[in-house]
Amino acid sequence: QVQLVESGGGLVQAGGSLRLSCAASKNIFSAKSTGWYRQAPGKQRQLVGFITRDGYTAYADSAKGRFTISRHNANNTLPLQMNGLQPEDTAVYYCRFQDGGTYWGQGTQVTVSS
């Protein structure tokens, strides 16, 4: 079992930035992949971006050039840096950890005002 806790969500004005963090109970660098997903009101959960064990990253088109996923070994966290936020980025953001199984956090709310 892997426990994941997201933090850093909140209210921000359009054009602003937020840095989310996912703290994991297992070494993030050991995962087959880790990543971020989001779910907006009335929408399905969708990929934001992910990073594989060897460091390969990929992002949804909506996130490319604005969002960055990294890994911090000091505190075993998976940050998501979000810049140039827009109202359409409003969603609950979820952390995912995949090794032999797949694990999800509880999510953190991001609200972007116009």
Buried (B, 14 or more C-beta within 10 A) or exposed (E): EBEBBBBBBEEBEEEBEBEBBBBBEBEBBEBEBBBBBBBBEEEEBEBBBBBBBEEEBBBBEBBEEBBBBEBEEEEBBBBBBBEEBEEEBBBBBBBBBBBEEEBBBEBBEBBBEE
